[in-house]
Amino acid sequence: MTRPLIAGVELGGTKVFVLRARGTEIVERRLVPTTTPDATLGAVQQTLTRWYAEEALAALGIASFGPLRLDRNAHDFGRMLPTPKPGWSGADIFGALAGALPCPAAIDTDVNAAALAEARWGAGTQEQGRSDCLCYLTIGTGLGGGFALNGKTLHGAMHPELGHIAIRRAEGDDFPGACPFHGDCIEGLVSGPALAKRFGKPGDQIDADDPRWDHVAHDLAQLVSTILLMTAARQVLIGGGVGMGRANLLDRVRGKVLVQLNGYLPFVTPDTIAAILRTAELGDQAGPLGAVALALDALAERQG
């Protein structure tokens, strides 16, 4: 039996991947630069309609940067909420893309979608079986976090905004932070722009022996500890971005999580921490496969 052809859109702040897939096998991928909403969404729409004319698409999944309105009962469902990205506040992401195709569609944040993909086909399928609660973090221009909970993504009034959690600062760290909204929230402390401001140079140029990395490790450990305490997530995955390419930083964060939790969570131990806090299994495919997961869910919902 031929698997249905589905489409996915991974909408990022600098580029968009438009793809079509049969099941989880991506058979074609197109790159569109992210410029203005009209130009970007228009180019994506043209690709989708051309593909649909060649062979009907069974469903569409949209994994987008945020913040997004995800309440289907809201008048602005599927639109971009106020964002510092020029011109994108209020952009009708869902309407522009789903409206172009006569098939079921779903939209979610890129990090929520990536968490869903990791839970189904990546790190969440390892160790003790499928994770019922998994968190996916990405650290770059900002800090985003998403959750896959019992096979679904997590959102309610909004979606998770982990980047703006306030954490307990390391003793002696007087860096004021770089977030225009909150100063020293976690995004304001460890994002790419924050590291450039803290160290006076881009993250990839910072000496690995610089003692200020200890503050960064402390701050990331505070975020991970908060996630584990609040959600009892089985895994917290780092999906690329700032600092995690450094061989010793993730180990330093793990060590600080153990110290900060001080044995309170019985499932977080020296023997388990490497499996709980780790890099994402799917790498740069987590985002595209997240869009695929959303499309497959939209199709399944339509089929009952």
C-alpha positions in Angstrom: 0.0 0.0 0.0 1.4 3.4 -1.0 1.8 5.8 1.9 0.0 9.1 1.5 2.1 12.1 0.4 2.2 14.8 3.0 3.8 18.2 3.2 5.7 20.0 6.0 6.9 23.5 6.6 9.6 24.4 9.0 9.5 28.1 9.3 12.6 29.6 11.0 13.8 33.1 11.6 16.3 33.1 8.7 15.1 30.2 6.4 12.2 28.0 5.7 12.3 24.3 4.7 9.4 23.2 2.6 9.2 19.4 2.3 7.0 16.6 1.1 7.2 13.1 2.6 5.8 9.6 2.4 5.4 8.7 6.0 8.6 9.7 7.7 10.6 9.5 4.5 11.3 13.0 3.2 11.3 12.8 -0.6 11.8 16.4 -1.5 13.0 19.6 0.3 13.1 23.2 -0.8 14.7 26.2 0.9 13.1 29.6 1.0 14.8 32.6 2.7 12.8 34.2 5.5 12.3 37.9 4.5 9.0 39.6 4.8 5.8 37.6 5.6 4.2 38.3 2.2 7.3 37.3 0.2 8.2 34.3 2.4 4.7 32.8 2.8 3.9 33.6 -0.8 6.9 31.6 -2.0 6.1 28.7 0.3 2.4 28.8 -0.8 3.5 28.6 -4.5 5.6 25.5 -3.8 2.8 23.8 -1.9 0.2 24.5 -4.6 2.6 23.3 -7.3 3.2 20.1 -5.5 -0.5 19.6 -4.9 -1.1 20.0 -8.6 1.4 17.2 -9.3 0.0 14.8 -6.7 -2.6 15.5 -4.0 -1.2 16.1 -0.6 -3.0 14.3 2.2 -2.1 16.7 5.0 0.1 19.7 6.0 2.2 20.3 9.1 3.6 23.7 10.0 6.3 24.0 12.6 7.0 27.8 13.0 9.1 30.1 15.2 7.0 31.9 17.7 5.3 33.2 19.6 2.1 31.8 18.0 -1.6 31.8 18.8 -2.4 28.1 19.1 -5.9 28.3 20.6 -8.2 27.1 17.8 -11.1 29.0 19.4 -9.2 32.3 19.2 -10.0 34.8 16.4 -6.3 35.1 15.7 -5.5 31.4 15.7 -2.4 30.6 13.7 -1.1 34.1 13.7 2.3 35.4 15.0 2.0 37.2 18.3 4.1 40.3 19.0 7.7 39.4 18.1 10.9 41.4 17.8 11.3 40.1 14.2 10.4 43.1 12.1 7.2 42.9 10.2 6.1 39.5 11.5 3.8 40.5 14.3 0.3 39.5 13.4 1.4 37.5 10.3 -1.3 34.9 9.4 1.0 31.8 9.2 -1.8 29.2 9.3 -4.2 31.0 7.1 -1.7 31.7 4.3 -0.4 28.2 4.1 -3.2 25.9 5.2 -5.7 28.0 3.1 -3.8 27.2 0.0 -4.5 23.4 0.2 -7.8 21.5 0.5 -6.4 19.0 3.1 -6.2 18.8 6.9 -3.5 20.9 8.5 -1.9 21.6 11.9 0.4 24.3 13.3 2.7 24.4 16.3 5.9 25.9 17.4 9.1 24.6 15.9 10.4 23.4 19.3 7.2 21.7 20.2 7.2 19.9 16.9 10.9 18.9 17.3 10.0 17.5 20.8 7.3 15.4 19.2 9.6 14.1 16.5 12.3 13.2 19.1 9.7 11.4 21.3 8.4 9.3 18.4 11.5 8.6 16.3 14.6 9.9 18.2 15.9 10.0 21.7 12.5 9.3 23.3 12.4 5.8 21.9 15.6 4.8 23.6 16.6 3.7 27.1 13.4 2.6 28.9 11.1 2.8 26.0 9.1 5.7 24.6 9.3 8.8 26.7 5.9 10.0 28.0 7.3 13.4 28.9 10.2 14.9 26.9 11.6 18.5 26.7 13.5 19.8 23.7 15.6 22.9 24.0 17.3 25.0 21.3 19.7 27.8 22.2 20.7 30.2 19.5 19.5 33.8 18.8 17.0 33.1 21.5 16.2 30.1 23.8 13.2 28.0 23.0 11.7 25.0 24.6 9.0 22.5 23.7 7.4 19.5 25.2 6.0 16.2 24.0 3.6 14.9 26.7 1.9 11.5 26.2 2.2 11.7 22.4 0.9 15.3 22.1 2.6 18.7 22.2 2.0 21.0 25.2 0.1 24.2 24.9 -2.9 25.9 26.6 -3.4 29.6 26.9 -0.2 29.8 24.9 2.8 27.5 24.4 5.8 27.1 26.7 8.1 30.1 26.8 11.0 28.6 28.7 13.5 31.2 27.5 11.9 33.8 29.8 12.1 31.9 33.1 14.0 33.7 35.8 16.7 31.5 37.5 18.8 31.9 40.6 22.0 33.5 39.6 25.5 32.2 40.3 27.2 33.9 43.2 29.6 36.6 41.9 28.0 36.8 38.5 27.1 40.4 37.8 26.3 40.1 34.1 23.1 42.2 33.7 21.7 40.0 30.9 20.6 40.8 27.3 16.9 40.2 27.1 15.0 43.4 26.1 12.0 42.3 28.2 13.5 40.8 31.3 17.2 41.5 31.4 18.6 38.4 33.1 16.0 35.7 32.3 17.6 32.5 31.0 17.5 33.7 27.4 19.1 36.9 28.4 22.0 35.0 30.0 22.9 32.1 27.6 21.5 32.9 24.1 23.9 33.8 21.3 23.5 37.6 21.7 23.8 37.2 25.5 27.1 35.3 25.2 28.5 37.9 22.8 27.6 40.6 25.3 28.9 38.7 28.3 32.2 37.7 26.7 32.6 40.6 24.2 32.9 38.2 21.3 30.8 35.5 19.5 30.4 32.2 21.2 32.6 30.2 18.8 35.5 32.5 19.5 35.4 32.3 23.2 38.3 30.5 24.9 37.1 27.1 26.4 39.2 27.9 29.6 37.4 31.3 30.2 36.1 31.0 33.8 32.9 32.7 32.8 31.8 29.5 31.1 31.2 28.3 34.7 28.4 30.9 35.1 26.9 29.8 31.8 26.9 26.1 32.9 25.3 27.2 36.2 22.5 29.1 34.4 21.8 26.2 32.1 21.7 23.8 35.0 19.2 26.0 36.8 16.9 25.8 33.8 17.3 22.0 33.5 16.7 21.6 37.2 13.6 23.7 37.0 12.2 21.7 34.1 12.9 18.4 35.9 11.2 19.6 39.1 8.2 21.2 37.4 7.5 18.5 34.8 9.3 15.3 35.8 10.5 15.0 32.2 12.2 11.8 31.4 14.6 13.6 29.1 15.8 17.2 28.4 17.3 17.3 25.0 19.7 20.0 23.7 18.9 20.5 20.0 21.9 22.3 18.8 22.8 26.0 19.2 25.1 27.9 21.5 27.9 26.2 23.4 26.6 22.6 23.2 29.2 21.9 20.6 31.9 22.3 23.3 32.9 18.9 24.5 32.9 19.7 28.2 30.1 22.1 28.6 27.3 19.6 28.7 29.2 17.5 31.2 29.6 20.6 33.4 25.9 21.3 33.2 25.1 17.7 34.2 27.4 18.0 37.2 25.8 21.2 38.3 22.3 19.8 37.9 23.2 17.0 40.3 24.6 19.5 42.8 21.6 21.8 42.6 19.1 19.0 43.0 21.1 17.5 45.8 19.5 14.1 45.6 15.9 15.4 45.8 14.7 13.7 42.6 15.3 10.0 42.9 15.4 9.4 39.2 18.2 11.9 38.7 21.5 10.3 39.7 25.1 10.2 38.6 24.2 7.0 36.7 21.2 8.4 34.9 22.0 12.0 34.3 23.8 11.4 30.9 20.6 9.7 29.5 18.3 12.4 31.0 20.3 15.5 29.8 21.7 14.8 26.4 21.9 16.1 22.8 19.0 15.4 20.5 19.1 12.2 18.5 17.7 13.5 15.3 20.1 16.5 15.0 19.0 19.0 12.3 16.3 16.6 11.2 14.2 17.2 14.4 12.6 20.3 12.9 11.6 18.9 9.5 10.4 15.6 11.1 8.5 17.7 13.6 6.5 19.2 10.7 6.0 15.7 9.4 4.7 14.5 12.8 2.2 17.4 12.8 1.0 16.5 9.3 0.5 12.9 10.2 -1.4 13.8 13.3 -3.7 16.2 11.3 -4.3 13.3 8.9 -5.0 10.8 11.7 -7.5 13.3 13.3 -9.3 13.7 10.0 -9.5 10.0 9.5 -10.9 9.5 13.0 
